[in-house]
Amino acid sequence: MKTAISLAQPVLETNATQATLDAIWSRLAAYVALAKPRIVLMVLVTVGVGFLLGARGSAHPATLTLTLLGTALVAAGASTLNQWMERACDARMRRTAHRVLPTGRAGPFEAATLGILQSLAGTVVLLLGANLLAAAVAVVTLLVYVLMYTPLKPWTTLNTVIGAVPGALPPVIGWAAATGTLDIEAWTLFLIVFLWQFPHFLAIAWIYREDYARGGLKMLPEVDPQGFLTGRQATTYALALLPASLLPTAVGLAGPFYFVGALFLSLFYLKAAARFWISVSESTARRLLRASFLYLPAVLLLLVLNPLPY
């Protein structure tokens, strides 16, 4: 009997240890999910492009690394706080009901605490690792996203316009970190990303219009059931993006190779938006969404491949 007890004790301890490790891993996975890593990755791509274009070939690997780390933390904090604020809405929507807070994989208090700590840590990293201007732009991005865009979503369809501002500021963070200034080139990058977002998000809003209505979020398709206004706005913004995408060449930021590529890509994006307007449907909305996923990375790649020296 003593032998049986002595053999069972290590097994029980091993199972308890494994259960503890599984619980820790599950909680860490929940924290990562709250940060929306795919969005953070896209943010970091635009920050990196802004930094590299601002540096213009100068080697600042430590500053770039700290800029990316700080921005990643701020972006993660913004996403976490956004989900904390929208947890009730997310629970009503099919596309978000599986998220961490609606499923109870983490509690509201710890999510709010985590979001605040991430945001503060990211700001400090940017302040010490880059400069005050980069940290200030990141803080503005965070505040507009969390305190303006998120609260406005249940109240007005204009939330998309407000949300496009923090969505377009990451390349400005990168530029500010590399140069310590906010030159016209930085705002050119801002304008491209700002305008790109509208056809992208309008396509999403149309595809998930019923889900957004179920969640109580005011998106344009709710007041535009036929989709005419949604398609027209998507096309209008895509049309405005056409000359905006050529500005980097006009301000001396990018060369002729970029100009030709950006022109082609913008016409391609405009064509997808116009098709959505002419024939509003889930199919044309998804084509527009796919075009948006192609457009921005391709334009950013062209900027990096064909920059002009100072």
C-alpha positions as CSV (number, residue, x, y, z in Angstrom):
1,M,0.0,0.0,0.0
2,K,2.8,2.4,0.8
3,T,4.4,1.6,-2.5
4,A,1.2,2.4,-4.4
5,I,0.8,5.7,-2.6
6,S,4.4,6.7,-3.3
7,L,4.0,5.9,-7.0
8,A,0.7,7.8,-7.2
9,Q,2.1,10.9,-5.6
10,P,4.5,11.9,-8.4
11,V,1.8,11.2,-11.0
12,L,-0.6,13.5,-9.2
13,E,2.1,16.2,-8.9
14,T,2.9,15.9,-12.6
15,N,-0.8,16.2,-13.6
16,A,-1.1,19.3,-11.4
17,T,2.0,20.8,-12.9
18,Q,0.7,20.2,-16.4
19,A,-2.7,21.6,-15.6
20,T,-1.0,24.8,-14.2
21,L,1.2,25.1,-17.3
22,D,-1.9,24.6,-19.5
23,A,-3.7,27.3,-17.6
24,I,-0.8,29.7,-18.0
25,W,-0.5,29.0,-21.7
26,S,-4.2,29.5,-22.2
27,R,-4.1,32.8,-20.5
28,L,-1.1,34.0,-22.5
29,A,-2.8,32.9,-25.7
30,A,-5.8,35.0,-24.6
31,Y,-3.7,38.0,-24.0
32,V,-2.1,37.6,-27.5
33,A,-5.5,37.3,-29.0
34,L,-6.6,40.5,-27.3
35,A,-3.7,42.3,-29.0
36,K,-5.0,41.3,-32.5
37,P,-1.5,40.3,-33.7
38,R,-2.5,40.5,-37.4
39,I,-3.5,44.1,-37.1
40,V,-0.4,44.8,-35.1
41,L,1.7,43.3,-37.8
42,M,0.1,45.5,-40.5
43,V,0.7,48.5,-38.3
44,L,4.4,47.6,-37.9
45,V,4.7,47.3,-41.7
46,T,3.5,50.8,-42.2
47,V,5.7,52.1,-39.3
48,G,8.7,50.4,-40.8
49,V,8.1,51.9,-44.2
50,G,7.7,55.4,-42.7
51,F,10.9,54.9,-40.7
52,L,12.9,53.6,-43.7
53,L,11.8,56.4,-46.0
54,G,12.6,58.9,-43.3
55,A,16.0,57.5,-42.6
56,R,16.8,57.4,-46.4
57,G,19.5,54.7,-46.1
58,S,20.9,55.8,-42.8
59,A,21.6,52.9,-40.4
60,H,19.6,53.1,-37.2
61,P,18.8,49.5,-36.4
62,A,18.5,50.1,-32.6
63,T,16.1,53.0,-33.1
64,L,14.1,51.1,-35.7
65,T,13.8,48.1,-33.4
66,L,12.7,50.2,-30.4
67,T,10.2,52.1,-32.6
68,L,8.7,48.9,-33.8
69,L,8.5,47.5,-30.2
70,G,7.0,50.6,-28.8
71,T,4.4,50.9,-31.5
72,A,3.6,47.2,-31.2
73,L,2.8,47.7,-27.5
74,V,0.7,50.8,-28.1
75,A,-1.2,49.1,-30.9
76,A,-1.7,46.0,-28.8
77,G,-3.0,48.2,-25.9
78,A,-5.4,50.0,-28.3
79,S,-6.8,46.7,-29.5
80,T,-7.1,45.3,-26.0
81,L,-8.9,48.4,-24.7
82,N,-11.1,48.4,-27.8
83,Q,-12.2,44.8,-27.1
84,W,-12.8,45.7,-23.5
85,M,-15.1,48.6,-24.4
86,E,-16.9,46.5,-27.0
87,R,-17.2,43.2,-25.2
88,A,-21.0,43.4,-25.0
89,C,-21.3,44.3,-28.6
90,D,-18.9,41.5,-29.6
91,A,-20.9,39.0,-27.8
92,R,-23.9,39.8,-30.0
93,M,-22.0,39.5,-33.3
94,R,-21.3,36.2,-35.0
95,R,-17.9,37.3,-36.3
96,T,-16.7,38.4,-32.9
97,A,-18.6,36.2,-30.4
98,H,-15.5,33.9,-30.3
99,R,-13.3,36.6,-29.0
100,V,-11.6,36.4,-25.6
101,L,-13.9,38.5,-23.5
102,P,-17.3,37.2,-24.8
103,T,-16.0,33.6,-24.3
104,G,-14.7,34.3,-20.8
105,R,-11.1,33.3,-21.5
106,A,-10.1,36.5,-19.7
107,G,-11.9,38.9,-17.5
108,P,-12.8,42.6,-18.2
109,F,-10.7,43.9,-15.4
110,E,-7.5,42.1,-16.4
111,A,-8.2,43.1,-20.1
112,A,-8.5,46.8,-19.1
113,T,-5.4,46.6,-16.9
114,L,-3.4,44.8,-19.6
115,G,-4.4,47.4,-22.3
116,I,-3.4,50.3,-20.1
117,L,0.0,48.7,-19.2
118,Q,0.7,47.9,-22.8
119,S,-0.1,51.4,-23.9
120,L,2.0,53.0,-21.1
121,A,4.9,50.6,-21.8
122,G,4.9,51.3,-25.5
123,T,4.8,55.1,-25.0
124,V,7.8,54.9,-22.7
125,V,9.7,52.7,-25.2
126,L,9.0,55.2,-27.9
127,L,10.0,58.1,-25.7
128,L,13.3,56.6,-24.7
129,G,14.1,54.6,-27.8
130,A,13.0,57.1,-30.5
131,N,12.0,60.6,-29.5
132,L,9.2,62.7,-28.0
133,L,7.5,63.4,-31.3
134,A,7.1,59.7,-32.2
135,A,5.8,59.0,-28.7
136,A,3.3,61.9,-29.0
137,V,2.0,60.7,-32.4
138,A,1.5,57.3,-30.9
139,V,-0.4,58.7,-27.9
140,V,-2.6,60.7,-30.3
141,T,-3.3,57.5,-32.3
142,L,-4.2,55.6,-29.2
143,L,-6.5,58.3,-27.8
144,V,-8.4,58.9,-31.0
145,Y,-8.9,55.2,-31.5
146,V,-10.0,54.4,-27.9
147,L,-11.7,57.6,-26.8
148,M,-13.3,58.8,-30.1
149,Y,-13.6,56.1,-32.7
150,T,-14.7,53.3,-30.4
151,P,-17.4,55.2,-28.5
152,L,-18.8,56.7,-31.7
153,K,-19.3,53.3,-33.4
154,P,-22.8,52.7,-31.9
155,W,-23.9,56.3,-32.6
156,T,-22.9,57.5,-36.0
157,T,-21.8,56.2,-39.4
158,L,-19.1,58.9,-39.3
159,N,-17.1,56.6,-37.0
160,T,-15.3,55.3,-40.1
161,V,-13.9,58.7,-40.9
162,I,-12.7,59.2,-37.3
163,G,-11.3,55.7,-37.2
164,A,-9.3,56.3,-40.4
165,V,-7.2,58.9,-38.7
166,P,-5.5,56.6,-36.2
167,G,-5.4,53.9,-38.9
168,A,-3.3,56.2,-41.0
169,L,-0.9,57.6,-38.4
170,P,1.5,54.6,-38.0
171,P,3.7,55.6,-40.9
172,V,3.9,59.1,-39.4
173,I,5.1,57.5,-36.2
174,G,7.9,55.8,-38.2
175,W,8.8,59.0,-40.0
176,A,8.9,61.0,-36.8
177,A,11.1,58.4,-35.1
178,A,13.6,58.5,-38.0
179,T,13.7,62.3,-38.5
180,G,12.3,64.0,-35.5
181,T,10.0,66.0,-37.8
182,L,6.6,65.9,-39.5
183,D,7.5,66.9,-43.0
184,I,5.2,66.9,-46.0
185,E,6.4,63.5,-46.9
186,A,5.0,62.0,-43.7
187,W,1.6,63.5,-44.4
188,T,1.8,62.2,-47.9
189,L,2.1,58.7,-46.5
190,F,-0.7,59.5,-44.0
191,L,-3.0,60.5,-46.9
192,I,-2.4,57.4,-48.9
193,V,-3.2,55.1,-45.9
194,F,-6.1,57.3,-44.9
195,L,-7.9,57.2,-48.2
196,W,-7.1,53.5,-48.8
197,Q,-9.1,52.5,-45.7
198,F,-12.5,53.7,-46.9
199,P,-13.1,51.3,-49.7
200,H,-11.6,48.6,-47.5
201,F,-13.9,49.2,-44.6
202,L,-17.0,49.9,-46.6
203,A,-16.6,46.5,-48.3
204,I,-16.3,44.9,-44.9
205,A,-19.3,46.9,-43.6
206,W,-21.4,45.7,-46.5
207,I,-20.4,42.0,-46.2
208,Y,-21.1,42.0,-42.5
209,R,-23.9,44.5,-42.5
210,E,-26.4,42.2,-40.7
211,D,-23.8,41.3,-38.1
212,Y,-23.0,45.0,-37.4
213,A,-26.7,45.8,-37.1
214,R,-27.0,42.9,-34.6
215,G,-24.2,44.3,-32.6
216,G,-25.7,47.8,-32.6
217,L,-22.9,49.4,-34.6
218,K,-23.8,52.3,-36.9
219,M,-22.3,51.5,-40.3
220,L,-23.2,53.1,-43.6
221,P,-25.1,50.0,-45.0
222,E,-27.6,50.3,-42.1
223,V,-28.9,53.6,-43.6
224,D,-28.2,52.5,-47.1
225,P,-29.9,49.1,-47.6
226,Q,-29.6,49.1,-51.4
227,G,-25.9,49.9,-51.2
228,F,-25.9,52.8,-53.7
229,L,-24.4,55.3,-51.2
230,T,-21.9,52.7,-49.9
231,G,-20.7,51.9,-53.4
232,R,-20.5,55.6,-54.4
233,Q,-18.4,56.5,-51.3
234,A,-16.1,53.6,-51.9
235,T,-15.6,54.7,-55.5
236,T,-15.2,58.3,-54.5
237,Y,-12.4,57.6,-52.0
238,A,-10.7,55.2,-54.4
239,L,-10.8,58.0,-57.0
240,A,-9.3,60.4,-54.5
241,L,-6.6,57.9,-53.8
242,L,-5.4,57.9,-57.4
243,P,-3.7,61.4,-57.3
244,A,-2.8,61.0,-53.6
245,S,-0.9,57.8,-54.4
246,L,1.2,59.8,-56.9
247,L,2.2,62.5,-54.4
248,P,5.3,60.7,-53.2
249,T,6.9,61.3,-56.6
250,A,5.7,64.9,-56.7
251,V,7.2,65.7,-53.3
252,G,10.5,63.9,-54.1
253,L,10.0,60.9,-51.9
254,A,9.8,58.2,-54.6
255,G,11.0,57.7,-58.2
256,P,9.4,57.0,-61.5
257,F,9.2,53.2,-61.0
258,Y,7.0,53.9,-58.0
259,F,4.9,56.4,-60.0
260,V,4.1,53.8,-62.7
261,G,3.4,51.1,-60.2
262,A,1.2,53.2,-58.0
263,L,-0.8,54.5,-61.0
264,F,-1.5,50.9,-62.1
265,L,-2.4,49.8,-58.6
266,S,-4.7,52.7,-58.0
267,L,-6.5,52.2,-61.3
268,F,-6.9,48.5,-60.3
269,Y,-8.3,49.5,-56.9
270,L,-10.6,52.1,-58.5
271,K,-11.9,49.5,-60.9
272,A,-12.8,47.1,-58.1
273,A,-14.6,50.0,-56.2
274,A,-16.5,51.0,-59.4
275,R,-17.7,47.5,-59.9
276,F,-18.9,47.4,-56.4
277,W,-20.8,50.6,-57.0
278,I,-22.3,49.5,-60.3
279,S,-23.4,46.1,-58.9
280,V,-23.6,46.1,-55.2
281,S,-23.4,42.6,-53.9
282,E,-21.4,40.4,-51.4
283,S,-19.4,39.1,-54.4
284,T,-18.3,42.5,-55.6
285,A,-17.7,43.6,-52.0
286,R,-15.4,40.7,-51.5
287,R,-13.5,41.4,-54.7
288,L,-13.0,45.0,-53.5
289,L,-11.8,43.7,-50.2
290,R,-9.3,41.4,-51.9
291,A,-8.1,44.3,-54.0
292,S,-7.6,46.4,-50.9
293,F,-5.5,43.6,-49.3
294,L,-3.3,43.7,-52.4
295,Y,-3.1,47.4,-52.9
296,L,-1.5,48.7,-49.7
297,P,1.3,46.2,-49.3
298,A,2.1,46.6,-53.0
299,V,2.3,50.4,-52.8
300,L,4.4,50.3,-49.6
301,L,6.8,47.8,-51.3
302,L,7.1,50.1,-54.3
303,L,8.0,53.0,-51.9
304,V,10.7,51.0,-50.3
305,L,12.1,49.7,-53.6
306,N,12.2,53.1,-55.3
307,P,12.9,55.9,-52.8
308,L,14.7,59.1,-53.8
309,P,17.7,60.3,-51.9
310,Y,17.6,63.7,-50.1
